[in-house]
Amino acid sequence: MAASFQHGDVRVWPVSTGPLQENAVLVAGAQNQGFLIDPGDDAARLLDVVRDSGVTVQGILLTHAHFDHIGAVQPLREALNVPVWLHPSDRALYDLGAASAARWNLPFVQPSAPDHDITQDQVFQAGDLSLTARELPGHAPGHVVFLGGGFVVAGDTLFMGGIGRTDLPGGNHLQLITGIATELLSLPDDTVVYPGHGPRTTIGRERQTNPFLT
């Protein structure tokens, strides 16, 4: 069973998937209802995590649509019978998933279209769990982060000691740095960051030590 972390009544399970070690994140409240965020690969293993946790997944939320974050979307949406949410500005990247994975010679199941758009400040509710979407482009045009109580699922915006790449199509370094300052560094120092790759960190640690932010 994947390790989980507690934030009040909310539990968070980060699961590293695929050859690019992308972090999928399962989040659930006290009523054991929740969301699966960025299922990038290893669909069978993620399904095992969901079943072992006992969480009823209400939907798949995507921080952005680079192929390493969406590779398990189709099998999981079918297995769990849930809708998929994506910011509309990342739809072009989503549709290019298979072509992008092919450049790395990686197997990939192209997911069918997302079911719903994500908008700024949209609140996602599953039982007593609330997550709020905040737009944070720069790594990808439609990148969003999901804020919970005491934590943020940050996708490929902020990492321990790093930030998301901005040299990919649709990237914008100034936009990313501005967004991190506005949407993430405005959070309390003890806010835990669950990034799209690598270990979890905190806003305070990155504010003080991240070379891209200091």
N, C-alpha and C positions, 0 to 999 in steps of 0.2 A: 504494500500500500504506500502511495506517495505521502511524504510528510506534509502536514498541514500547519498553518500558523493562525493564531487566534487574534482577533481585533474586536474586543467586546464580545458581542453575540455572533460576530461574523467569522467564518473560517475561510482560509485561502489555501488552495493547493497549487503551487507552481510545479509544472512538469516539463522537463527538458525533452524536446522531440527532434528527431531527424538529424541528418548529417550536419546541418548548420546550428544545431543545439538551440533551437528556438523554444522559448518558454510559453507553453500553453498554460492558462490559469483558470482553475475552477473556483468559483466564489459562491458561498451559500450563507444564509442567515440562520437564526435559531430554529426556524420552521423547516429547515432542510430543503428549501427551494432556492434556486440560484441560476447562474449563467456560466457558460463555458466561453472563454475569451481566447481568440487566436489559436484554434486547433491546427497546428502547422503540419504535423506528420504523425505517424504511429497511431493511427485511428483505433486499432484494437486495444492498445495499451491505455489510451485515454478513456475508452469505453469501460475498461476494467476499473480505472480510477473512479469514474462516475458511479459505477455499480457498487464498488466497495465502500464508497463514501455514503451511499444511501440518498444522495442529493437528487431531487427532481429538477432537471434542467429545463428552464422555461424558454431558452433561446441561446443562439450563438451570436456573440458580439465580436466585431472585428475592429482592432485599433487602426489597421490599414490593410492593404491588399497585396503586399509583396508575397511572392509565391511561398516563401518559407513560413508564412503565417496563415496560409489558407489551404494547405495541402490535404488536410483531413476534414475539411468542411463538408464535402458531399457525403462520404460514408457516415459521418456523425449526424448530420441533419436527418438522414434517412433512418439511422438506427434509433435516434432519440425522438424523431418526428417533431422537430422544432423549427421555427423560422430563423433566418439569418439577417442580421443588421449590418450595414456598411454605409459610411459616408459617401454621398454621390460623387464627390470629387475624386474618389479612388476607384470608380467603376472601370475606367480604362485599364488601370493596372490589374484589376481583378480579372478582366477578360483576357489579359495577356499572360496569365499565370502559367499555362502549359508551355508557351513559347519561352518564357523566362527560365523555367526549370530545365528546359531542353538545352539551353546554353551551358548549363552546369552538368549536363548528361545525367540528370536526376529524374527518377520516375515521378509522375504527378497525375493526379486525377483532377481534371478541370471541373470546378463546381459550376452548377447551373446558377442562374442569376440570383442575387440577394432578394430577400422578400420585402425588406423595408429599408428606408433611408435613416441615417443618424443625423440629428441636428444639434446645434450648440445648446447646451444646458438641458438636453433631453434627459429625463429621469427614467431609469429602467427599474421596475419593481417586480420582485419575486418574493411573495410572502412578506416577511418583515425586512427583507433586504432591499436597499435602495442604492443604485449606482448612478452617478451623474456624468454625462459625456461633456467633455470640453474640447473644442477644436484646437489642435496644435500641429499645424502643417510645417513643412520644412524638410523632413525626411521623406515624406510622401504628401501629395497635394491634399488628400482627405484624411490625414492622420488625426485621430482623436485619442484622448486618454479618459480613463474611467475612475472617478473619485468615489471612494467609500469613506466610512468613518475611521480615520486614522491611517489610511493607506490609499495608494493610487496605483492602478495598473497602467503603466506608462508606455507600453509598446517599445518602439525603437526611437524614443525621444531622448531619454536620460538613462545612462548606465552608471554602474559604479566606476568612477574615474573617467567616464567618457560620455559622448553624445552620439546621436544617430548620424550615419553618413548622409552627406548632402550632395554627393557627386553622382548620384543616380538620376535618371530622368524624372523631372518634376521636383527635384531637390532645390532647397534654397537655404543657405547657411544663416543669413541674417534673420530670415523668418523663423527658423528653428530656435536660434538663441533668444529672440524676442519672445517667442511663445513659451519657452522654458521659464524665462523671467516672469512673465505674466501669469501663467497657469500653474506652474510648479513651485517656483521659489517664493511665491506668495503663501504657500501652505506652511503649517507649523513645522519646526525643525524635526520633531519626532515622527512625522509622517513617513511611513514605510513605503518605499518604491519597489514595485515588482516590474522589472524591465523585461523587454522582449528577448534578451540574451544575457547570460551571466547571473551572478548572485544578486539577491535583494540588497537594498541599501536604504539610506534615509535622506530626506531633504537636507537636514542639517549637515550631514557628512559631505554631501556633494556641494553644498553652498561653500563649505570651508576648504575642501581639498580638491575638487574637480578642476583640473587645469584649464578646461574650456570655459569655466564660469568664474574663476577667480581673477 
